[in-house]
Amino acid sequence: MPIHPPRQRSAGNSERPGVQQAESALMEHYPRLVRLAYLVLPPSLGRHRRVLAAHAAVQRALPGVRTASEAPALSRVPAQTRGAVRGPAPDGTGSAYAWMRLRVLRAALAHERRPRWWPERLPAPAALRPSLPAVWGLRLFPRAGGAAELALDQALSAVPGAVRAAFALRLLEALDAPEAQALLSRAGSTDPAGAVRAARRLEDADRAGAEELLRSGEFDPCVLQTRPSDLLRRRHRVRAVAAVAALCAVAGGLVALTEQGASAPQPGARSTFAPALDPQTLLTTADGEWADTSRIDFTAWPARGDRTGDRALLSRALRTWGHTPAGVAVSATPGTLAVPPAQPPQLLYAGEVDGAAVVLFHDRGVRVVRYAEPLTGSAPPALDFARTDGADVTTGAALVVSRGGDRARFLMAPWISRTTTRDLLAPDSPARTLEVNADGVTAAVPRPSPGGRCDSWPVLQLRSSGRIVENHAFLLTDLGDLAPVHLTFTPGPAAGAGARQPREATSTPALLAWARSACSLTALRGTGVRAVNNWNFAEQRLPESGTPAQWLCTRADTWQGPGRVLVQFLPPSSSPTGPGTVVADERDTALCSRFGQHILAGTHWKAPSGRWYVLAAGSRAVDRIEATGSVRDAAAGTTLAVRAPRDAPVELTARLREGGSLTAVR
C-alpha cells in the first residue's frame, strides 16, 4: 500500500498542539513518522534496535496530558484545504503533524549526540535509555531489499544523522531546501545548511529512483520479519544473571559478616567463575576416543602440543579469558560471545608456533577460543573467539593455530588421514602433500590473498580416516576465522532425476565450477561462514550460437544460521578460470538450500554480434518463464532468451510444475 505524504508541508512552529490533535496526527501518519525516524537513526544500532528505537521515538513524541484550556487551538480549517500552504498556517498556528515531526526528528538525532567525555565506542546516552516497545526472544527486521537498496543503505550509513534527516525530508516530506534547513535547525542540528547540501549531493544521481527506494520495504519498520534471538546467547545471559545474583548474595553475606565482626575472607578465596578458570579442572579427551564415538566433532579431539602440562601458561590463558585486561587484542566472529566459560572448557592444544605460545580451548559444544602470547618482546597477547556449535566431520576437521601475513598453519583433527593442498584457480593441477608434525600442526600454507588481487585461491584437500567409515576427501578454505570453511558442490539437474544433494567439491565438474567462482569468496571474509555450496541449477543454450552457459547459485551458511546467496551467470569462456557475472545478491534467505529449492534469475547479455538479450533461467521445477515490462515474451521450460535493449527494465516471473510461481531473485 503506498504511503501518502501528509497534506501539510510546513516545517511548523513551536506551538504545542493539544493531546487529541497530536494523537490524531500520530495515528494518521504513524507509518510515515516511523519510517522517517528509522532513516535518521544511526545504522550502528543494528536493524533490530533501530526498528524498536524508531517506534519508541514516535510513540514518545506525544505531548503530556493537558487540559483543554492549556492547549493552544489549532486552525479549524481542514488540512486538505491547506495542501499548498508552505510555512506557518495563515492563522499563525502550525499543524499537529509538523509539531510531531519536529519531536520525532529531535529524538532520532539525539541518538548520535554524545558529550565530549562520552566514550566513542559506546552509543550516545539517548540510545541507552530504556523505552517501549520492547521485544524479548525475537529479532525484528524490515524486509530485505535488492542491490540498489543495499547500496543506498550503505551510502546513508556513511553520512551523519543530520544528512540522513535532510535526505528524508527532501524526498519523503517534499520540503524544499530552506524548509528542510529551518526544520533541522529547530531539531537541534549544528550545521543544517551543510546537511542539506550534503543531502542534495546524494540526490543528484537519481532523485526519483532514490525516492522510490526510500519507500521500499527495506526502509519500512512497520512491515517486519521475525527471527529467534541467539538462543545460546540467551542461555548464557540467563547463566550470567544467575551467576551475578549468586555473587551479589555472597557479597551481601560477606558484608553482613564483616559488620558483625567476623574475620576477613581467607586468602585464596575464588570468584564465581574460578572453577571454570582453574587449569586443574580442564577437560581432556583420550587419544583414541575419536574412533570409538558417534560424535565426531571438537569434543573428540585429544589435547596435543608440548606445553599441555604447562600450568603457568594455561593459567595465564584462562585468566585472560575470564578477566581480559586492557591491551589484549580480542576478536570474535559474528554471533560469538566473548565471555568467560560457564563450565570448565576442553583443552585442545598448547604449544609453541611461529614465535608464540598458543593455547586452543573448546567451550564444549559452543565455541573455540585461541590464546596466543609472544615468546619475546612486550607485545600483548591476543584472544580470538569462534562459534563452532554443530560441527561435524568436515567443519570440525581443522582449526587455525597460527596466521601471519599471507600464510597460516592449521591444527588437524585426529581423524584426518591425508592432508594436501590445491589451488582452486588451477583445477587441472594435482593436489600437493602437506606436511603435518606429530602434534597435528601443518607446515605453513599460503592463504587466499586478502587484497584486491585474486590470482590464486589455496585450499586444503583432506581425507578422513576409514576408521570412522567416512574415508572421503573434502575441501576447506581459510576465510579469516578460526575454523576454515567447508566447500561443496551440487551438480546440475539430470534428465528424469530428482533433486540432487550437495556433495564434496573434489570432482572435475565441481573443481571447474569453483575455478570460475572462487574469487567471489572474497566477499565472505570474516563473516562467520561455516560452509559454502555451489549449485549449478541450470544450463542455457545461448541465442545465435547455441553454446551452453551455466547458472550458478553460491550459498554461504553461517554458524549462526542465516545464509547469503550470490547468483552467477557463467557464459562460455576461453579460460577455465574466467569469472562469472554476479546477477543477484540476497542476504538472510533460504534460497538455494534444502528449504529453498526453487530459484529464478535473469541478466542482460551481449551476444558476439553486438545484439543485447535478456536471459533467464530457473531451477528444475520451473516449467514456464514470462518476461514483462519493456519487452513481453514467454517460454516453456527452464530458460528464456528475448531481444531487449541494454538495461531495459524487465520483470521476470516463473510458473512451477507443481503449482505456484516465482519472481526473479535480485
N, C-alpha and C positions, 0 to 999 in steps of 0.2 A: 504494500500500500504506500503510495507516495506521501511524503511528509511536506505539507504546505507551509510556507513561511507565514508568520503572523502578519496581519494586515498592517499593524502599526510599525513603522520602521524607525521611529525616533530613538535616539540614544537615551532619551528620557532625562528627567531632572531628579533631584533628590527627594521630591515629595513622596512621603511614605503612604502607600495605599492602605485601606482597611483590610482586615484579615479575610473577609469574604471575597473582595476583589482580587487579592493576591492568590487566594486558593483557587478561584475560578481560572485565573491566568495560568496557574501551575497545572491544573487538571487538563486544560485545553491544549497546552503546549508542552506537556511533560516530556514526550519523546524528543522534542527538538532541544529543550534545555539540557537534557541528559546527554544528548549527542554533543552539544557544544562543550559541556563540562569534560566529557571524555576526551575530546580533541585537545583541550587546553592542558589537562593534567599531564604530568611528566611520564613518559613511557617507562622510565626506570622503576615505577611502581610494579610493573608486571600487569598482564591483562586482567587477571582476577581481581587484584586490589584496585586497579584503575576503574573497573566496572563498578565495584562497590563504592569507591570514593566519588564517582560521578553521580550515582543515585543519592549518596549522602549529601553532596554539595547542593543538589536541587531541593531535597526534602528539608534541609536545614535553612534554606533561603526564606522559608515562610516567616513573616513577622510574628512577634508575640501577640497574644490575645489583647485586644484593646477595645474599649467601649466605643459605641458609635460616635459619641461626641468628640472623642480624641482623634479619630481617623479623618484625615483630610478628604474631602469629597473629590472624586474624580469626575471628569467630564461625563455628562449623561448622554453625549452624542454616541450612538452605536459605533463600534470600532470599524465596521465595514463601510461607514460613510466617510471615514477619515483615512482611507487607504493611501492617499498620495501625500499625506502630510509628512514633512520632514522637520525634525527638531521638536520642541515642545508643542503641545496642542494649543489651538487658538485661545482657549480659556486659561492658559497659563499652567495647567496641570499636566503631568506626564502619565503615560499608560502604566497599568499594573504590570503588564508583560515586560516593559522596558525596565521597570524597577527590579523585577525578579531577575531579569537577565544580568543586570549590573551586580546583584548579590551573588549570583552563580559564578560570574567571572572573578569577582574578588576571592571567593572561596577556592576556586580552581587555581588561580595564580598564586595563592598563599602557599601552595604545596612546594613551590620552588624557592620561596624566600626563606633564608636561614640567617641568623645572626652571624656576625663575623667570627665569633668564637665557636660557632657550631661546627663539629667535625664534618669534613667534606664527604666521608664515606657513609654518613647517616642521612636518612631522609630529613626533609625540613620538618620543624616541630609540628606544623599543621598536619603532616602525613601520619603523625604518631597518635593523634587524638582518636580515642575510640568513638565510634558513631554508628548509628544504624543506617542502612540494613547490615546485618552480619550473617554470614553463611558458614556453617560448620559441616565438615565431612564432604563437601563438594567444591569443585573448582568451576568457575563460570568464565566463558569465553565468547566473544562475538563470533559470528560465522567467519570462517577463513575465506579471504578473497583470492584473487589471482596475482600474477606477477606485477600488474600495474598498481594494484592496491598495496602490495608489499613495497614497491619502490616509493610510493607516496608516503607510506608509514615510516620508512627509513629516512626519507628527506625531512619529515616533520620531527623525527626523533633527534635530528642533528641541530635543531634551532631552539632558542629559548621559548618558554611558555607564552610570552607576550607576542612573539611572532606567530605561533600557532593560533593564538586567540585572534590576532588581526586577520590571519588567513581565513579562519572560520567565519568571522564577522563579515568579511568581504564577500565570500562565496555563498555561505548558508543564510546569512541575515540580509544580504544585498545592501550593506551600508557602503556609502562612498568613503573615500579616504579621510576627509575631515570628520565625518561622523564616527568612523572607527577609531580615529586618533583621540577624539574627545571622550569616547566611551572607555578606552583603555586608560586614559589619564584619570578618569573618575574611579576606575577599578584598582588604581594603585600602581600602574606601570611606571617605571622610572624613565623610560625613553619611548613614549608611544609613537612619536614620529619615525624613529628608527625602526620600530617594529612593523609599522605599516609599510615602510619602504622595503624591508626585507620580505614581507608577505607578498608585495607586488612582484618582486623578482621571482618568487615561487610560482606566481600565477602566469608569468609571461609565456611560458612554454605552451600551455594548453589550458586556458581558463575554463572552457566548457567541459573538457574532459576531467579536470580536477574537481569541478563541482559535482559531476556525476559520480566520481569515485568517493567523494565525501558523503554522499547519500547512500552508498552501498552498505551491505551488511557487515563489511569489515570494520566500519566505524559506528555501528549501531549497538549500543549497550543495552537496548531494550529487547533485542532478539538474540537469545543466548543459547549456547550449547553447554552441557554439563559433563563433567568427568569426576570420578572419585579423587579425593586428595591422596597424597602419598600415604598409603596405609602403613608402610613400615615406619615412615617418619612420625605418623600419628602414634604408633605404638611406642616409639622411642620417647616422644614427648610425654606420653602418659607415665612411662617409667621414670623419666626425668622429673616430672612433677611429684611423683611418689617419693623419689629419692630426696628432692628438695624438702618435701614435707617431713620426711624422716629426719633429715639433717636439722631442720628447724626444731623438731621435737627434742632431738638430742641436745641442741644448743640451749634450748629453754631449760632442759633438765640440769645442764651444767651450770647455767646462771643461777638456778634455784639452789643448787648445792653450794655454789660459791657464797651466795647470800647467807646461807645457813652456817657458814664457817667450815665447810668441808674442805678437804685438801685439794690442791690443784690437780688437773688431769695428769696421769702418769706419762712420762716421756715415751715417745714412740706411739702415742695414740694415732689411729689412722683415719683417713677421710672416708666418706661414703663409698667412693669408687676404689678404695685401696685394694680390696680383694681382687678386682679385675686388673689392677695395675701392678701386681706382685709377680716378679719373674717365676717364683716357685709355683704359681697357680697356672702358668701357661699350659695349654693343651698341646699334645703332640700325637701323631698317628704312627703306628708301626710301619716299618719299611715295606712290607709286602701286602698290606691290607687292601690296596687298590685292586688287587687281583682276586680278592675274596669278598667283594661287596657289590651290592646292586646300585649303590650311589656313587657314580663316577663323576666327582667334581672336586672342588678345592678341599673338601673335608677328607678326601682320601690321600692328599699329599703328605708325605713324611717331612719332618724337619731336616733340612740339609744345610751345608755350609760348615766352615771350620771354626765358627765362633758361636755355635748354638749353645755352648756351655759358658759363654762369657756373661756372667750375671751383671757386671758393671755396664756393658753395652746394652743388654736387654733392659736394665733398669732405666738407663737414660732414654731409650726409645719409648718405653711405656710411660715414663714421667712426662716426656714431651707430648705424647698423645693425650694424656689425661689433663695436663695443665700447660698448654702451649705458651711458651714465653714470647715476649716481643722479639722481633727479628727473625723468627723462624719462617721460612718460605713455605706457605701452605697452599696446596691446590686440591681441588675436588671436581670430579666430573659432574655434570648436571644431574640433580636428583640424589646426590650423595651427601649425607650428613657428616660434617667434620666435628663429631662429638666424641667424648670418651666412651669406651666399651661398657655395655651394661653387664657383661659377664666375661670371665677370663677368655681371651682370644686364643686362637691356634697359631703356633709358630710354624712358619713355612720355610724360612731361610734366615741365616745370619752369617755373614762373611764379608770379605773384602773384595771389591770390584772396582777397577778403574780409579784407584786412589781414594775410595770412600768405604766406610763401614756401612753395610746395607742390611737392614732387617725388614723382612716381609711378614706381616701378620694377616690372619684371616679372621674377621669378626663373623663367626660361623653362620653361613647362610645369608649374609647381608652384604659385606664389602671386604675389600682388600686394602691394607694400609702399608705404605712403604716409608720407612725412615732411613735417611742417609746423612751421615756426618762425614766431613772431610777428614782424612787421616793427618793432613798437615795444614798449616795456616790457621787463620782465625775466622774463616767464613762460617756463618751459622748453618745449622742442619736444615734439612728440608723434610716436609711431611706431605705425602700425597695420598689421597683417598679415591677409591674407585668402587662403583657399585657392581656386585657380581652375583646377586641372588638369581637362582635358576640356572646357574652354569651347568654345562654338561661335558661330554667327552671332547667336543671341539672348542666351545667357548671357555672351557676351563683347562685348556691344554698348555697355556703358556702365560707368563707374566713378564713385563719389562722389569729387569733388575737394575739396568743402568742405561742411561740415554745421554749422549753428548754430541753436539754438532750434528753431523749427518750420519751417525752410526749409533747402534743400540745393541745391547746384549739381552737375551731372554733366559728365564728360568723355565725349563721344560717340565711338563707333568711326568710322573713316573711311568705312565702307560704309553709314552711316545717311544716307538721302537726305531724310527728312522727320521732324521732331520735333514732337510735340504732347503735350498733357496732357488728362486727363479725370478725372472723379470716378466711382468705381465705384458710389457710392450715388446717383448721378443717371444711370441708364442711358439715359434718353431725351435727355440733353444732348449736343450735338455736341462733338467734340474741339477744343481750342483750340491755336493755333500757339504754339510755344515758341521764343523767340529763342536762337540759337547764334552765338557770336562766331567769328572767323577761326581761332582755336586749337581750336575744338570744344567750348568750355565753354558750358554753358547759362546762361540767366538763372536767378535763384533761384526755386525752385518750392516750394509747400507740401509738407510731409511728413505722412504719416498721424500723427494725434495719439498721442504716446507715453503719454498719461494714460488714465484710465478712459473718457473720452467717445469715442464713435465716431459723429460726425455727418457725417463725410466721409471718403473714402479716395482721395487723389490717386494717380494712376498716370501713367507715361509711355506714350504710344502712339507707337511708332516704325515707320518703314517702311525696309526695306533697299533698296539700290540695284539697279537692273536690270542693272548691270554684272557682278554675280555670280550672275545667273539666279535670284535669290530673289524680290525685288520683292514682299514681303508685309509686312503690318502685324502687330505683336505688342505685348503689354503687359509692362511691367516695373514693379515696385513696390519702395519702399525699406523694408527691414525691419531697418535698423540696421547692416548690414555694408557693406564697400566695394563689393561687387558687388551690384546690385539683383537682385530675384528675378523669374524668368520665370513668368507666369501663363498657364495653358492651360485647355482645356475639352474634355470628352468627352461628346457628346450621348447621350441615352437610346437604348435598343435600338429598332430599327425592325423591323417585321414581315417575317420572312423574310430579314433581313440578318444578316451575321456580326458578329463582334466589331468594335467601332468604335475608332478610334485617336484619341489626343489631337490637338487642333488649336488654332489660335490663338484666344484668347478675345475676338475682336472682333465676332462675330456677335451678333444680337439675343438668341437663347436663351442664349448664353454670358454676355452682359452682365447679363441678368436673373437668371441663377443666381448670378453673382458679387455682384450687388446685395444678395442675401439672405444671403450667406455671407462677405462681405469682412471683417466685424468679427472673424471667427474667426481671421484672420491675426495678430491681436494676440498670441496665444499663441506665435507663432513668431519673435518679435523676437530678434535676436542669437544665433540658434542655428545659423548657418552653412547656411541653406537655399539651395538652388540653383534649384529650380523647384517650383511648386505647381499641381496639376491638380484641377479639379472634374469629377467623373464622375457624371452623372445616371443611376444604374444601374437605377432602377425608377420606375414611376408606379403609384399605387394609387388606386382609387376608394373613397372613404371610405364606411363604413356609414351608413345612414339618408338621407344626401343624395346620394350618388353623385358628389360633386365630386372632382376629381383632386387628389392630393397627390404631392409629389416626394420621392424619396430620393436623397441626395447623399453621395458619398464624396470628401472633400477630402484629397488625398495630398500631403505635403511631402517632397521628396527633398533630402537634404543633399549637400554637396560630398564628404563622407566616404563616402556610400553608403547608410547606414541611413535608413529613412523613417519618418514618423509619419502616422497616419491619423485623421481626425475624420469620423465618420458623422453626418449631419444629416438630420432629418426636417423637411420644408417643407410644413406644412399650408396650405390656401388663406389668403390674406391680402389685406386691403383696400389695403395699401401695397406697392409694388414692392420696398421695402427691408425689409419685415418679416422679422426674423431667424428662422432655423430653430432647432430644438432639437437640441443635440448629444446623441446617444444612445450613442455609443461613442468611445473614445479609445485607440488602440493605438500603441505605440512599437516601433521596431526590427522592422518587419514588412514583408512583401512584398505585403500586401493592396492591392488597387486599383492594381496595377502590371501590366505585361505578364507578370510572373512570379507574379501572384496575381489571376487574373481572375474568381474566384468569391467571392461575399460574401453573407452573410445577416445581417440586422439586425432589431431589434424595439424597440418602445416602448409605453408606456401612453398612451392618448389619451382625452380627454374630449369627447364629442360635444356639440353645442349643446343637446341635450335634457337633458344632465346625466348621461347614462349613460357608463360607462367601458368601454373596449375595450383589448385587446391587439392591436396591429397589427404585422405582419411583412412584409418584402419581401426578395426575393433577386434576384441578377443573372440574366441571360438564360438560363444553363444550368440553373437550378433548375426542376424540374417538379412538386415536391410539398413543402409545408411542414407540419410537425406541431408542435403545442403540447402539452406535458405539465406536470404539476405541479398547481397549484390548479385549472386547467381543462384539459380534454382536447378537442382538436379537430384537424382536418387539412383541407387544401385543396389541390387540384391547381393547378398554375401557379406564378407567381412572387410571389403575395401571399396574405396571410391576415388575417382580422379576426374576433375572437371576443370576446364579452362576458366581462368579468372584473372583479372588484373592484379598486379603486385600489391600486396597489403589490402586487398579488397575485404571488407568485413563480411564474414560468412558465419552463420550459425550451423553447427553440426549436431544432429541427433541420430540415434540408432534404435532399432527395434530388436528385442531379444527373441530368440526362438521359442522360449517357454512362456513368453508374455512379459510385458514391462518395457521400459525404454531407458535410454542413457543419453546424457549430454556429454559433450567432449570435455575432457579434463583440461584445465587451463594452466 
